[in-house]
Amino acid sequence: MKTQFQLKGHYYHNQFHPFQNSAQASKHCPVNDQQVLWQASFEDSISDQVIQSAQQGYETWRKTSLEQRIQALVRYQKELEKNQDDIAMALALEVGKPLWEAKTEAAALISKVQVTIEESGKRVQDYTIKNIMNSVDGHVLYRPLGICVVIGPFNFPCHLANGQILSALLTGNSIIFKPSEKTLYAPQLMMECFARAGFPQGVINFAVGGAKLAHELCTHPLTKGVFFTGSKQVGLKIMQATHQRLDQLVALELGGKNTTIIHSDASLEHAMAETLKASYLTTGQRCTSTGIIAVQRKIYDQFKHQFTQLVEKIIVDHPCDFSAQPFMSSLIDEAAVNHYFEYCQKAEEQGAEILLPAKKLEITHGGHYVSAALHSLGQVKDEHSFLKDEIFGPQCTLVAYDDIEEAIQISNQSEFGLAASVFTKEKKIYQQCLTEIEAGIINLNRSTVGASSKLPFGGLKNSGNFRPAGVTMIDHCVHPIASLETTDDQSSQIAQIPGLKT
């Protein structure tokens, strides 16, 4: 079978190893169902080989100076710059995101190197407290965990894993990167950049596989860090498999059911532009996507009318159709399409008004294209269970509220607590939201999507386990050591020890 991309297999001991078993999975392009992107095997038994490689790499890398680690990361950054366009094209075709958006992700890989070195790195610098006791200095030293397994998502298959990998490497850990089975080629290109950057043998490892491989890597006795980005369901499985390991750190970045609050004093044009991006970028396949838009009742009808007109303008097309310049492209696969329609049907069965229906779109190329859906509810009730579900698709629901306390209650009704946005000119209202909304990201007059790498990124409740990514990712890649050092060469004062016989 002719494929667009060629997978090289697994990467360990500083070389690619072709798949041991015959190809069992084919990746059809989500934006052109006649195009086969690659073939792969998910049944290789390679966990022991990859772990062995990573352990060898760790023993070398942890003894390497910080200056040498930084030099290696800078070399990697230069390789990313050379391959930026190829990575962007792979992201567009594998994920099904417009090329302009894929280019943004590819550029973020490059800039993240400098942010990690300059911003994250200073969070874990060894330091000394002089005379912490009489004639005693205190020292805090940060040391790496060991082998860190990074399990990436499909929606940002390079960017999110890249941030975790860079923090782990800067602090002296070795890494094993297992990408989503749905997106393998773009991560492979990223790993090739690592390979050409000249890291010592075994520091960088890449393993292709499914749930079985992920379980083996996470539960291996030598694995000391597990960094996962994905669904709550898989996150729970990882916790269940590792909860008896006291010598292992697990950091989870999970889902969200995010609310945007639009108060009556907000600039409507600005709020609509930001909320459009929040709800429909990446075809709604972001953990920070807005799923609920809470609008103060006095402007609800106006906002509903104007926002519906704006959503209708969204262009959906092939990622590389430059004549159309699409805002949205496709969902990742047919299962995502089915889930999207089931969710929208559930919303309608529970009384949501259809402002814009969910439709299957017939684009010239074929693929998993759907329209942007929009629903409305006059009032939120407990039986509206669909408002508590993460959809991962291009749908959001408008709901009305009277006062800010009601809006905060709407935002907090979900089991998730990742992101929220508040549009208002009243700082007092924003401060109340900062205090009372249960979320790890709360923005003022800015959408729920598009986080800064210089800030923490993570959520509460079922959106994570209090180990956020972003600039604070590096905190979970080390453990501190405390040391007391006597500064004077004092003779032993045995005679002053109480309770000894004279």
N, C-alpha and C positions, 0 to 999 in steps of 0.2 A: 504494500500500500504506500503510495506516494504521500509524504508529509511535508508540511511547510518548514518545520523546525526539527533538528536532530538532537535528541537527548543523549548525553554522554554517560549516563548512569550515576553511580554514587562517587563521592570524592572523599578519600581518606588516604593516609600515608602520602599526602601531597601528590596524588594523581587520581584521575578519573578511572573508575572500574565499570566496564559495561555491565548491563543487567545480566544476572546469572540465568534467569529463566526467560522463556520466550515472552514477547510482549503480550500482555493480557488486557490492557486498557488503551483506548484511543480517545484523544481529546479532539472533539469537533469544535470548530471556532464558534463561539456564541453569537457572533455577528454575521456568520455565513455558514449555515449548516452543511453546505457541500464541501467545505474545506476542512481537512484533517490536519491539525497542527502538529501532533506528535503521538508516538506510541510509547508505552512504558510497562514495566512489570512492577507490581506492588507486593510480590510474594518472596522476594529475596531474603534470605536469613543472614543479614549482615550486621546485626546490632553488636555482636561481640567484636568483629573486626573494627568497626567504627569506634567503639568504646576504647579498644586497645590503642588505636591511633590517637584518640583524644587524650588519653592518659599520658602517653609519651609526649604529646605536645604540651600538656600542662606542666610536666616536670621541667621542661625547657623554658617555657614562656614565663612561668612565675618567677624565675630567676633572672629574667631579662630586664634591663633597666627601663625606667619609664621613658627616658629619651629614645631608646631604641623602639619601644612600642609605638610611640608617637610617630616616629619616622616611618614605620611600617604602615600605619594608618594613613599617613599623608601619601604614600605610594599608592595605596588602595584608592584614595580620593582621585589621584591623577588618572588611574585606570578607568574609574567611573566616568570622568570627563571625556575620555576618548570614546567610550561606548554608550554615551548618554542617549543617542538617537536610536540605537538598536534596542536598548532596554525599553525606551518609550514605546516603540512599535510593538514589541512583545507584550507589554502591559495592555496596550490597546486591543490587540487581537485575542489575548488569552482571557482577560477579565471582561472585555466589552465595555471599555470606557472611551469617550472621545479622545482623540490623539492629543488635543491641547491639554486635557486633564492628565493624560498619561505622561506628557512631558513635564508637568508640574511635579509628579511623583518622582520621576527620574532625576530632576534637578534637586529635589529634597534629599535624595541619597547623598549627593555631593556636599550640600551645605551642612548636613547632620554631622559630618566628620569634624568640622571645625567647632560646632556647638558642643559636641561631646568632649573634645580636648579642652576647650577654653571655659565652658560653663559647668558641665558635669564634673570634669576632672577636679576642680577646686573643692568640690564637696567631700572628697575622700583623700585629701592630702594629710599625711602624717603631721602631728603637731606636738609641741612641748609646752607644759605649764611649769615655769620656773618656781622653785621653792613652794611646791604644793603642800609640803610639810617642812618642818625645820630641817634644813640641809638635805632636802629630798626634792628631786625633779620628777614630774609626772609626764608620761609620754602616751600618746594614742597613735597606734599604727594600724593601718588598714591592709588586710590581706585577702587575696582572692579565695573564692569558694572551692574551685576545682573545675570539673567538667560541667558545662552549662548546656542544657538542651533547649533550643529555641524552636517552638512549633508555631508556624506562621499561618495567617488567614489568607483567603483568596482575594479579598477586596483590595487590600494594599499588600500584595505578596512580597514586595521588596522593602518598602518604606518602613513598615512597622517592625519587621524582623531586623532590619538594618540598625535601628536605634538600640534594640536589645543587644545585638551582636557587638556593636561598637563599645557599649559600656562594659560588657563582659571582657572584651579584649584589652581595653585600656587598663583595666585593673588586674590583668594577669591570668585570667581564666582561659581555658580552651573552649571551643564551642562545637556543637553538633546542630546543624540547622536542618530541620525537617519541614519543608514547605507543604502547603495544602496540596492534596492530590489533584485539585482542579487547576492549579497554576504551577507549572514546573519549569517552563523554559525561561521566563524572566528571572526567577531566582537563580537558575543555573548561570545565566549571564552575569549576575551579581557575584556568584561564587567564583567564576572565572576571573573576575577582577581581583578578588582576594588571592587567588592562586598565582596570578602574575605579579602580585605585590611583594612576594618573597618572604612570607611568614615561615618560621621554622616548621619542620615536619610535624604534622599532627595537630597543629594549633587550630586549623580550619578544617571542618568536616561537613559533609553534605550527604544526607541520607534520604532516599526516595522510598516512600511506602505509605501504608494506611494506618488504621487504628492499632493493628497488631504491633507494628514497628514502634509506633509512638509509645505504647504500653511498655514494651521491652526497654526502650531508652529511658523512660521516666522512672522505672522501677529498678534499674540496674544499680547495684550497690555503689558503684563508682560515680554515679551521677549525683552532683551536689546542688545543682540549680536547675529548675524547670521554669521556663518562661513561655506562657501560652497566651495567644490572642485568638478569641473565637467565641463560640456560643456558650451559654450558661450550662447546657446539657453536657457538653464535652468537658468543661471546666470542673463540673461535679464529679465526672468519672476520673479525672486526674487526681482530684482531692481524695476520692475513695481509694484509689490505688496507692497513694503515697502517704496517707495520713498517719501511719505508724512509724514513719521515718523522721526521727528527731534530728538527724544530721543533714537534712535536705531543706532547701528553701524553694517554695513554690510561689510564683507571682502570676496572677491571673488578670487578664484584661478581657472582660466579657461584654455582654450586650447592653442595650439601652432602650428605653421608651421615653423619649425626650420631649419636653414641653417648651414651647415658646409662648411667653406672656406678652400681650400687646395692650398696654394701658391707653386710655382715651386721649392722653396728652402726647402720645408718640407721633413722630413724623411718619405718616402712613406710607408714603412712597419709599422711604428708606426701609421701613419695617417689612414691606412687601418684598423688596428686592433681596434683603437678607434672608427672609423666611423661604423664599423660592429656592435659594441655594441650599438652605438647611434641609429642606424637605425632599429635593429631587436630584441634587448632585449625585453622581455615581449610581444613577437610577435608584436612589434610596438605599443603596447597599453600604451604608456607613453605620457604625455603632452609635455615632453622635447625630444621626439624622433626626430631624424633628418629625415626630409622629402626631403630636397634638398641638394645635394652635389655639390658645385660650385668648379670646378677644373680649374686652370689656363691652358689656351689652349696649351701651349708648352709641358705640361705633360699629357694632357687630354687622348690621345689614350692609353698611357702606363697605366695610372691609371684605365681607363675603362676596359682594358683587365685583369689586375691583380685583380681588385676588383670583377669583375664578377666571376672569378675563385674561389675567397675566399668565396663569398656568396653561391656558389654552394656546398660548403662543410658543410653548416649548417645542423645539424641533427634535425629533427622534430619528436617527439615521445611523448609517455605518460610521464607525469612528474616524475613518479617513476620508469621508466625503467632504472635501474642502468647499465645494460649492454651497452645501447646505449649512456647514459649520454647526453640527448638532450640539445641543445642550445635554441630551441624554442619548445613550446608545442602548445596549441590551442588558437583560439580566444574565446571570452567570450560566444557567442551564435550565432544562425543562422542569426539573423539580422545583426550582425557584419560581418559575412561571406558575406552576400549579398551586404552590403555597400562596402566591400573591392573589390569585383569583379566589381561593378558598377563604382567605382573610377578608377580602372585599365583600364576599357573599355573607360572611359572618357579620360584618358590620351592618350590612343592609337588613339582615334578618333581625338584628337587635335594635332596629329603628333608626339607623342613620340615614339622613337624606342624601341622595346622590346628586352632587353638584357636577361632577365629571366622572363618568363610568370608567371602570377598568376594561380595557379592550386589548385584544391580540392584534398587533399591527403587522401587516404584510409589507415588508420592505423588500426591495428588489433582490437583495442578496440572500434573503431567508435568514432565519436566526430567531433568537429569543427576545423579540421586541414587544414591548407593551406600552400602553399609554400611561400618562400620569393621571392618577385617580384622586378625587377630592370629595370628601363627605362633610356633613354638617350635623351637629347635635345642638338642640336648644338648651339642654341641661344634662349634666353627667349624673348617671345613677349607678348603683352597685352592680346592677345586672348587665351593664355595658362592659362585659369582660374583654371585648376586642380592644378596648382602650388600654389594656394592661399587657397586651402581647407585643413582642417585637416582630415586625414584619419583614424587614430587610427587602423592601421593595418601594416603588414610587407612589406612596399613598400617605395622605395625612387627613386629619379630621379637625374641622373648626368647631369649637365649643364656646358658648357664651358664659361670662361670669359678671357678677355685680361689683364685688369689692376684692381687694388684693388678697385678703384672707382666703376667699373662695378659690382664687387662681392658684395660690400656693397649695391648697388642698388638692386641686386637680393635678398639679405637678407631682405631688407626693403619693398619689393613689397607686402607682405602679410598684411592682416588686423590684424594679431597677432604680438606679440612682446615678446615672452617668453625667448627663449634661442638661442645662436649662438656659434659656435666654429671656431677658426682660427688656422690653422697649418702653421707655418712659423718660421724661425730663426731670422727674422727681427723685433726687438722690435718696430721700427718706424711704421711698417705696423700694428702691433697689437694695438699700441696706437691710430692710426687713426680709427681702427675698434671700439675700446672702445668709442671713441668720437662720431662716426657717425652711428653705428648700433643701431637700435631702439629695444632694448631688455633689459630685466632685469637681464639676466645671459649671460655673454660673456666670454668664456674660451679660453685659449691659450694652444695649443697642448694637449688638453684633450677633450673628447667627450661631447656632450650636455647633456647626462644623468649622474646620479650619483652625485647629489648635496650634499654639506656638511650641516649638521644641525647647524653648528656654523656660517653660513652665511645667509643672507636674501634669500628667494626663492619666486620670483614673477615676473610678466611681465608687459609690457606696452600695449597700444592700447586695443585690445579686449582679451588680456590674463589676465586681472585683473583690479582692481580699486585702485591701488597704496597702497595696504595694504598687503605686502608680508608676507609669512609664514617663516618657518625656525626660526632662532634666533630672528627675529624681530616680530614674531607672538605675543609675549607677549605685544608688544606696543599697540595692538588693543584690549586688554583684560582689560584695565584700563582707567581711566580718571584722569588727574592731578588736584590737588587743590592747589592754591597759598595762603599763609598765611603770613601776616606781624605781627610781635610781638614786642611791645615796651619793651625794656629791662630795662629801668629806671622807677622807680615809681615817675613820675613827676606830680606836681600839675597842674591843668588846667590853661591854659593861655588865658583866655577869653579876657582879655584886648588887646591881640595882634591880635585878629581876625578882619580883616578890614570890614567896612560896618555896624558896630553895633553902636547904639546910646550910648553915654556916660552917 
